[in-house]
Amino acid sequence: MNDEQGSPGPELRRPDPGLRARRRESGSSVLPGPASPPPVADSFVPDAPLGAPATLGAPATLDVPATPGGADEAGTTADRASRAGGGTGGRVRDSSDASVMRSTGSMAVANLASRITGFVRMILILTVLGPAVASAFNTANTLPNMITELVLGSVLTAMFMPLLAKAAQEDPDGGVSFIRRLLTVTSALALGATVLAVACAPLLTELNLGDGEVNTDLATAFAFLLLPQIFFYGVFSVMLAVLNYNGVFRPGAWAPVWNNVVAIATLALFAGVGSGIDPAAPVNLLSGPILLLGLGTTLGVVVQAAVLVPALRRAGVDLRPQWGLGPRIKQFGGHALAGVTYVLISQVGLVMTNRIGAAADEAAIAIYQTYWLLLQVPYGIIGVTLLTAINPRLADNGIAGRNDAVVRDISLGTRLSLFGLLPIIAFMTAFGPTIATGLFRYGNFDADSARVLGLTVAAGAFTLVPYAIVLLQQRVFYAREDYWTPTVMILAITVVRVILSLLVPVVADERSHVVIGLALANGIGWVVGAVAGYVLLRSKLGSLRGRETLRSAAWTLAASIAGAAVALAVDTLLPMDALTDAVGSIGYVVRAGVAGVLTLVVTGLILSRSRLPELDSITPVLRGLVGRLRR
């Protein structure tokens, strides 16, 4: 922790008129004002932009003319209050629908860059390492995420949001002391978990792989070098939650890009100077190739966490350690049991998938994890961006007991998720083998593996929608300080997923096709979870505007199917087979690109006639995104 931070909380609450002319980060919404919960806007149309941007270095003010006495013009205070939301240290964040959409637009470019670089990283892992070594490496590289999720992952940090809202609204210092204690406690907890996990590395890899086709010794060697990531993932998660609650989104959105850049450089260096790794040879932890892959990948996570520190300083967050639990941390300890139980249950599903896949084929884990990461590309750009922007407002509305506002947020998030994800699902389902062959059939990743990956993508693409909906529902329950209902939901998801996964090897026609069934089982589990979440939320909140959601879903699904059908027809009529026979995998890239563009264009044309309210929210964001990309 750094002790070079400035003044404590009370001083942070004073607006500084001298900051009006400074620039404020695009997408942030930190405004001065009282810490009381504000009303929530219900407009889909983005508001007119605020005045001159301000800085993130201290609480900003709106750029409005001042009266001779130094007071703002009449009406400014009321306008400010009507647009405000929560924020720590006395800040108040804009929580309107327009702010959510502006924040979504500002993060979209960063998330797009993150998914593209992650995609390149994924391709390099498969093509440089080959399926067998990639399975061992990916298994080991998944362990830090599993442990971090268990000790201090996204589930627990999602629980932090209501606590941050309470601390900001109720504590005399606007939550400054709570944040210092939270960062101190979580850093110590993450460090202890890291030491314990490294000591138990052989046990962890054995638990995930069992006696299957994947090289357990190689996975264990990687695990020793990759498990230290736990500390940096844990600290990153909490710092990200603090920044997001204060309306600062851009640094956290760009941080994974730096992680991916370091990992890509590591893989490129490995390909250029390394001698490769033979999965059948004896394993030496201190061999150059293993050290390079392990330490270089861990360095990327260190960089990902480190880049948030300057942003926290600019936001005025005090990073000095403050030991002691405090009443809010102690209160959270009871809730954390629900979060830990949630993660334990979810990890059972992941471990079972790994063990069943490893028993069937040495490439299964690499293929399954690549399929899942491929789904995360559209989800990260659309789902994560939207969830990150709307989550602070959900916390404010849930803590304040504004059920109508919470229902509006659920409806908005669900409809925008459907609007963005269904066309991509249609494209992936129709062209899964084409996508996988074009992107991954290079180097050590052969045509058969690419074909199985493509079939896995086609079978499991539908998972995107229930997955996005469940994660949104989870945030709603946490915002209402209901921490056990999501745990019941993940139990239902995991039970369905495990039962179906155990049946897959029995019904699969080939061992290499087991992974396709595992993807299908996972998707069905998330469907069950989404339905259960809807029923539970309806019982607590009443009507969830289901008619609006069904109308949006029907329009978007029909338009997406039509778009994919047109793309398939064009793909059949044009001489695409001749193209792929002539130029190989690059031809498949062109083929997939043409199909993707056609699917989205036809879908967009149909939806433009739908008069769905989502169009009013999406259109300005797309225009802003195009403008940012041009710059």
N, C-alpha and C positions, 0 to 999 in steps of 0.2 A: 504494500500500500504506500501511497505517496502522501507526504505531509506538507507539500508545498502549496496546498490550496489556501485560498483566501478566507474571507470573513465567514463567521458562522451564520446560522439560519436567519435570525431576526434582521440582520443587515441586508440579506438578500431580498427582503420583502419590499424595499423602497424602490419605486420606479425612478429611473435616472433619465431626466429629460435630455441629457447630452447624448444619449444613445440613438436618438431618433433618426439620425442621418446615416447610421451604419447599416451594413448589409445583414440581413437575416437569411439563414440557410433555407433554400427552396424546399418546401414540404414541411418545415417545422411550424409549429403553431403556438409557440410560447408567448403568452401575453400577460401583462401585469393585471392585477386585480385581486379581489378578495378570494379567499380559499373556499368559500361556500359553494355547494353544488349549484350549477346554473340550469336554466331551462334548456331543452334540447330542440334544435330545429327539425322540421319534418319535411324539408324541401329536397327534391331530387336535383334541382337545378343549381349548379355552383354559383355562389354569390359573387358579386363584383369583388375584385382583389382588394386587399387591404392597402393602406397607404404605403409610404416608402418602407422598404424592408429594414429590419433592425438586426442587431447582432445576437448571437447565442451566448455571448460572454457574460451577460447579465440580463435581468428581466427587461424586456423591450417594451416600448410604448408605441401606440398607434401614431402615425405621422399626420396630425391634424393641426390646424391653426390654433394658436393659444390666445386667450383673451389677455388684456393688459395685466390682469392680476395673476397670470400664469395658469389659470384654470383652462381646461379644454372647453371648446364650444358646447353650447347646450345640446344635450342628447347624446354626447359621446359616451358618457358613463353608462347610460342605458344600453346603447348599441353594443358596447364592449361586454357588458354583462350578458346580453342576449346571445353573444357568440361564444362565450367562454366555456371552459371545462376545467377539470382538475389539473393540478400541477404541484410539484413539491417545492419547498422553500418559498412558498408564497406566490409562486407563478400561477397563472391561470391559462389553460390551454383552450384554443378554439375547438369546440366539439360538434360543430354543425355537420350535416351531411356534406356540405360543400367542402369543408376542411378535410373530411375523410377522403373525398374524391381527389382533392389537390394532393394530399399526402400519398394516396395510392399512385397518382401519376408521377410524383417525384421519385418514388421508390421503384417504379416499373423499369426504368432504365438500368438501375443498379441490379435489380433482381434478374433482368434479362442478361446482363453481363455475367452475373454469378452463375446462371444456368448454362450459359454458353461455355464459360471456362470450366465449369464442372463437367459439362458434356465432353469437352476435349480431354479432360483428365480421365474420364471414364473410358473413352476410346483408347487412350494410351495404355491404361492398365490392362485392357484385354489384348490389344495388339502387340504390345511390347513384352508383357509377361506370359501371355498364353493362358488358356482356360485353367489348367491345373495349378500353376503358380498363382494366378489371379484369385482362385478360390481360397487358397491358403492366406494370401495377403488380405483379401477382403474380409475374411473371417476375423483375422486379427485386428484389422482396422475398424471393425464394427464393435469390438469389445469396449473401447473407450466411450463410445456413444451409449452402449448399453449400461455401463456402470454410471456414467454421468446422469443418464435418465433416472436411474434408480436412486442416486444420492441427491442430485440437484439438477434435474433436467427441465425440459419444456413444460412438463405437467406441473412441477412445483413452482417454476417461475411464473406460469400462468396464474397460480394461486397468489403470487406476490402482488398482482395488480390490484385486487380489492384492498389489500393491506396498505399499499402505497396510497390508494385513494383515501382511505380512512386517516392515515397519518397526515396527509397533505391537508385534509379538511378539518381535522380535529386537534392536532398537536400544535402547541404554541409556536414552535419553530418551523411549522410547515412541513414536517417530516424529515428534516435534515439529520437529526440524531438517529432516527430509525434507519435511514439509509446507511449511515456510517456503521451502525451495529450489524446491519444485514450483510454488508460487504465483508466485514471482519469475520463474522461467524461462518459465512459460506466459504470464504477462502480457507479457513482452518479446516472446515469439514471436507472440502475438496482435496486438500493436501493429505489428510488422513486416509481418504478413500484411495488416493493415488498410490500411496505407499503399500496399502493392504492389497490392492489389485495387482501390482507388479509382483509382489511376493507369491500371489496365487495364480500367476499367469498359466502354468501348465494345467492346473485344475480347470481354469476357465475355458481354455481351448478344447480340452477333453470333453467338457460338458456340452460344448456347442457342436462338436464334430462326431463324437462317439467313435466307433470302430468302423469308419466308412472308407470311401475312396480318396478323400483329401489327405494330404501329408500333414499329420498333426504336429510333428516335430518342427516343420518349417513354419507352420502357423504360430507355434509357441515362440520360436525365435523372433518372429516379427512382433508378437505381442509384448515381449519384454521392452522393445524399443518404442512401441506405439502407445502403450498404456499410460505413460506420463501425460498424454494429452488430456486426461481426465481433469487435472487441476485447471488447465487453461480453458477447457470447455465450461467447467463449472463457474469460474469467475466471469467468463464472457456472458453466460446466460443471465446472471444477475445484473451486470453492467448494462446489458441490452435492455432488460426490463425497465431499469431506471431511466435510461435515455428515452425509450418509447413512451413511458408515462408522461415525461416532460415534453412530448411532442417533437422529439429529435429523432428522425428516422433514417436519414441518409447514411451516417457513419456505420450503423449496424447493417444496413443493406449492402454496403460496399465491402464490409470486412471479409465475408466469405470469398469475395473475388481475390483478395490478396492471398488468402489461404490456397485457393486453387492455382494461382500464378506460381507460388512457391512449389506446390506439388507437381505442376506441369514441368517446371524447370528441373526438378529432381528426376522425373521420369525421362525427360529428354537427355539429361546427363547420363542416366543409367543406360539408355539406348545407345548413346554415343561412345561411352568409354567403358561400360560394364561388359563383363564376359558372359552375362546371363546367369540364370539359376536353373539347375537341373532338378526337377521335383523328385526324381528317384535317387539322387545322390545323398550321402550323409550331410547333415546340416551343421554348419559352423556359425554360431552367432556373431563372431568377430570377422567373418569374411566381408570383403569390401562391398559386394553387391547388396548384401542384406543390411549392412550398416547404412549404406547410402539411401536405400529405400525407406528404412525405418526412421532414421534421424531426419532426413529431408522432409518426410511427411509430417512428423511431429513439429518441425520448425514452422510449417505452414499454420498450424493451430496456434502456436505461440504468437505469430504475427497477427493472426485474426483477433486475438484478445488484446494485444498491445495497441492496435490502432484505435480502440475505443477510449483509451485513457485521455488523449488530448481533447476529444469531444466532450467527455465528462467535465474536464476542467473548464472548457469554454462555456458549458451549460451551468457552471457555478456549483457543481456537486462536490462536496467536501469528501475527499478520499482518505483522510487521516483515520487510522484504526481507532475504534472505540469498543473496548472489550465489555463484556456483560451482555446478558440476553435482553433485558428490558421487557416490559409487559407485552408488547406486540409480538416480539419474537417468541415469547413463551406461549402466547395464544396460538401462534402459527404452528408451534410444535405439535399440538393436538391435531390440527388439520393435516399436518404433513403425513401422518399415518395413512390417511386416505390416499394421498399422492403416491407414497411408497408402495402401498398395496396395488394401486392402479398399475404402476410400472412393473412390479413383480409379475402381475397377471399377464400383461402385454408381452413381457420377455419370454414367458412360457410359450406363447405362440411362435415367437421368432426362433427360439431354441428348437422347437419341434420341427419347424420348417427346415432349419439348417441340418438337423440330424437326418430327417427323411431324405432331403436332397443329397446329402453327402453319401448316404447309403446306396443311393440309386446310381449316381454318376459323378465323376470327379469334376465335371464342368458345371454341375447343377447350381452350386452356390454362386459362382460367378455370373451365371446367366440370370438367376433369380434377382440378385442384387442389382445387376445392370438394368433389368426390366423395371425394378422399383425406382431406381435413380432416373430412368428415362421418364417415368410418370411424374417424377418430382420437377422436371423441367417446366411443363405447363402449370403444375400446381404452385411451384415457387413463384412464378411470374404473376399468377392470378390469385390463387388461394392465399398464399402466405402474405402477399402484399396487402390484400384486402383485410385479412385477419389482423395483421399488425396495426393497420390504420384504425380499425374499428374497435379493437380490444380496449384501449384506454377509455373510450366513451361507454362501452358496455360496463366497465368497472364502476364508473361514476354513476350511471343510471341504476345499476344493480344495488350499489351501496345505499343510494338515496331512495330505493323502493319505488322507482318510476317504472311500473310494469308496462305501461303503454309504450314508453320509449324503448324498453328492452324488446318488446314484440316488433316494433318498427325496425330495430337493428337486426333482429333475426331474419325478418322478411327481406330487408335490403341485402344482407350478406348472402342469404340462400339464393335469391334471384340473380344477383350478380355472379355468383359462382356458377350457377347453371348456364347463364348467358355466355360466360367465358369458356367453360370447360366442355360442354356438350359437343360443339363443333370439332374440338380436338379429339375427343373420344371417338367420334364417328370416323375421323381420318385415320386414327391409329388402328381401329378395329378393321377397317377395310384394307389398309396398306401396311400392316405390321411386318410381314416378311420383307417387303420392299424397303421399308425404313431400316430394319436391322441389317439387311445385306448391304445397303448403300453406306451405312455409317460404320459398320464394325467388321466387315469381311476383309480384313487386311492382316498382314504379318502372320502372327501365330494363332489368329482366330479364324478357323476354317469355315467353309461354306455350310457344313452340317450344323455347326454350333450357331452360326448366324441365322439359319433357317429356324432352329428351335427357339432362339431368342425372339424372332419375329412372331412365331406362333404364340409364344408366351405373352408378348405385348398385345396381340390381337385378342387373346382370351381374357386378359386382365385389365384392359384399358378402362372398362366401365367403373372400376374401383374408384376412379378419381372423384366422382360425384358423391357417393356415400362417405368417402373418406373426408372430403372437404366439409360436408354437412355435419358429420360427427364432431370434428374439431371445433366448428363454430358452436355447436350445442354445448360442448364441454366448457367453452369460455363463458357461455350464458349461465350455466350452473355455478361456476366459480364466482362470477360477478355477483350472484345472489347468495354467496357464502354457503352454497350447498356442495360440499366436497365429496360426499360418498356416492351420489347418484352417478357421476361419470365412472366411478369404480365398478358399479353394478353393470353399466353399459359395456365396459371393456371386458368384463367377465362373460357376458353373453356373446360378444364378438369372438373372444378367444375360444370359448367352448365350441361354437360352431366351426371356427377355423380349424381347431385341432381334430375334431371328429372327422371332418371332411378330408383333412390332410392325411389322416391315417388310412382312409379308404382309397386314396389316390394310387399308391403302389399296387393295390389289388386290381384296379380296373384299367390301369395304363397299359397300352398295347406295346410300348417299348420303354426301357429304363430311362432313356434320354428324354422321354415325354412326361416323366413324373413332374418335372418343374412346371409344365403347362398347367397340370392339375392343381399344383400348389398355388399358383397365381389365381386360379379360378376360386379355390377354397377361400383364399384371403379376401377376395372381393365380395363373395357371398356373406362372409362374416361382417364386413363393414356395412352391407345393406341391412342386415339384421340390427346392427347398432344404430343406424340412422332412423329406422322405423321405431325402435324402442325409445330413442331420444325424443322423437316427435311426440309420441304418446305421453311420455313423462312430462315434457314441457307443456303440452296442452292441458294436462291435469293440474299444473301449477299456475299457468298464466292465462288459461282460457284460449280463445281463438288466436291462432298464429297467422292470420291472414292467408290461410291455406288456399283459398280460391285464387288470390292473386298469384301465388306461387305456382299452382297448377296451370294457370293460363300461360304464364311465362315459360314453364317447362314444356308445355305442349307445343307452343310456337317454336321454341328453340330446338326441341328434339326433331320435329318435323322438318324444319329448315336444315338441320345438320344431316339428317338422313338423305334429304334431297341433294344436298351438296356433295356428300360422299358418293351417291349413286351416279351423279353427273361425272364426277371424277373417274369412277370405275368405267363408265361407258367410254369416255375419251381415252382412257388408258387401254381399253380393248381395241378401239378403232384405230388408234395411231400405232405405228410400227415400233412399239416400245421394246418388244422382245429382241428385235434386230439391234436396237441400240445397246441393250445390256449385253448381248452376245458379242458385240463389236468392242466395247470399251470396258466391260466388266463392272466392278463395284461403282465406279464413277457414274456409269449409266444409270444405276439404281438411284444414286443421289439425285440426278436430273429427273428421273421418273417420279420419285417421291416428292420433289420440289414442285413439279407441275401439278401433281395430284393435290398437294396441300394447298396451293394457291387457288386452284379451282374449287376445292371444298369450301374454303373460307369466303371466296368471292360470291359463290352461289348462295351460301348460307347468309351472308351479309345482305345481299340483294333482297332475299325473301324477308328477312327480319326488318329491313328498312320499311316495309309495308305493314308491319305489325302494330305500330303505335304503342309498343310496350314502353312503360315509363323508364325502364333501364336505359333506353336510348338517350334520354335527356342527361343521364349521368355519365354514360360511356363516351358520348361524342366529344365533349370538351376535353376529357382526359386523353383521348386518342389524338386530338389536335395538338395538345400540349406535348404528348410523347413524340409525335412526328417532328415538332419544332425542336425538341431537345436532341433528337437523333440527327437532325440537319446541322445543328451546331457542333 
